[in-house]
Amino acid sequence: MAATTTTAASISAGAGAAGGGGGAEDRVLATAQQIVKSLNTPKEVREDMMLIFSSFDNRLSNIRTVMTDQNDALTARLEAVETVIHRWDGGNDSSRHSSSSSAVDEIISLLEDLSSENKPDMVDRADSALQIAMSQLEDEFRRILIRNTVPLDAERLYGSMRRVSLSFADGDVVEDFENFGLVAASADGDGSGSGRSRRLFHERGGSIGCDLWVDLINPTAVEDLKEIAERMIRAGYEKECVQVYSTVRRDALDECLVILGVEKLSIEEVQKIDWKSMDEKMKKWIQAVKITVRVLLAGEKKLCDEIFSGSEPSKEVCFNETTKSCVMQLLNFGEAVAIGRRSSEKLFRILDMYDALANVLQSLEVMVTDYFVCNESKGVLEALGDAARGTFVEFESNVRNETSKRPTTNGEVHPMIRYVMNYMKLIVDYAATLNSLMENDELDGNDDCSEEMSPLAKRMLRLITCLQSNLEEKSKLYEDGGLQNVFLMNNIYYVVQKVKDSELGKLLGDDWVRKRRGQIRQYATGYLRASWSKVLSALRDESMSGGSSGSPSYGQRSNSSSSSASKMALKERFRGFNTSFEELYRLQTAWKVPDPQLREELRISISEKVIPAYRAFYGRNKGQIEGGRHAGKYIKYTPDDLESYLPDLFEGTQLVIHPRRKSS
């Protein structure tokens, strides 16, 4: 009571000092009223205080009337707000938004004023009005969000993406191999032979420019949404506001994934999809990941920050809840692919998926603070990396164990070699990714390996070594030794050209290329020995005498046989040469050396080895037969005739020598 008395006395003194007049009286009443309110005491105590105040100064006798008038004013304010709130169901958007904003502001202010009053009935009415207002504000918030959502223009996004296409420069057409698990996933080729053929082609997903942006919500609606969010948060309805926003925007983002071609599929459903369909879904997934993170999530983050600018916790929770569903849908598909059956054809698409996710992961982790989502993202990325590495190992195994027993009919490049080398050319484009995935792999030693080689270079070297071993085994399918060497020469030459004319050359080095060129020369020598030794043996003089010491000579008479050689024996030598040459011509016109340069080099080697020997033999011995009966039966070809036949070799079309062709 002492404190009260002191306060009252000070008021009385202040009132006296202020002097008379209506203005002074109003100030005194206002001061007394404020003191009573600020003490926040029960109603009975306040009434006692007002009696005490009035006993000190008759100017305070009107305080009861003032307090009663204030109660009436609070009641009037409440009734006015209730009337506005109950009228919200009518009117257009702009009028409803204007009235709702004013009403919510008023009800919040009224509740703040009532907080110091002991008026539970009025507080309950105000709370009830606020709940109705918040429910209607939620509906308005939802309605504005839905009506102003901008549909995703996928065509515009795809058109702005920079695409990178990889294909095989020489337009190779390859056959499918059962143990490689290949299917017709690319455009059909026009290759000949049995089995399906197709032109190998691979298109990498496009990249998105940093300046690409889309409006997710009509910009004119953002300010209204922000105002509603601020009022709901101020009224204590932050959770409800966030829930409405995240529900509407989550559905909108899910619809964006549908537009981008990403379906909701379980792991079991993904495992049952055929490769052609799967390849399309993987391509769409790659594009969707880039667009979702770089465009949709970035836009959603900006939108959350604008609308919930007054509440940091709301920004974070709202963004995480809004985006979690679409991010997890993408991750679930990535996981399903990663744990699926491994086959060679999937490698490049899996690497594309790995790169796409790796390139956006940092941005994703900056925006998304949900630990579970971030952890899942890193887990799926690791799983895709393991899948890519495992698929590469599977490919190596396929090369090593490819055991088809169907040789090419004419010794040309084996379809497996075309496929593997073109596959390897594409692999090099992913060198950075594969080097990072393989950096901890341990490999068996290889004579051509060096410490400076990258992990991928070592794997490629081992792969080509496996390829060569496989080729050597396949060459044994040919009974003709000459054709074995032509087959090996064709295939190794093809490998060298592919390496030399691509990034593989930088990977494997010049020394590797030089060694393989040496092998090609060895195969050419082996071919000449296997194919032409019998032809040349008819031209050696020891073929008449049964052999002699020293090196053989072509067309020179030895002391032991020149004088006694009979014309009949000479005729048989010519006949033997003709028969061998014609048989060889018949066979080797059907053989094929596809590369023009290699084909010409081989013909030159034949010409240099055979034509001089025949020319010497022909020059020394033709005089003994010409002029005799049926001379043309034995001397069927001049040296120039022989040379004119050589361009027919290795063209892949079997020919038979017709009656004697005179050289011009």
Beta strands, then each sheet from edge to edge (+ up, - down):
strand 1: 162-167
strand 2: 173-175
strand 3: 197-199
strand 4: 201-207
sheet 1: 1+ 4-
sheet 2: 2+ 3-
end
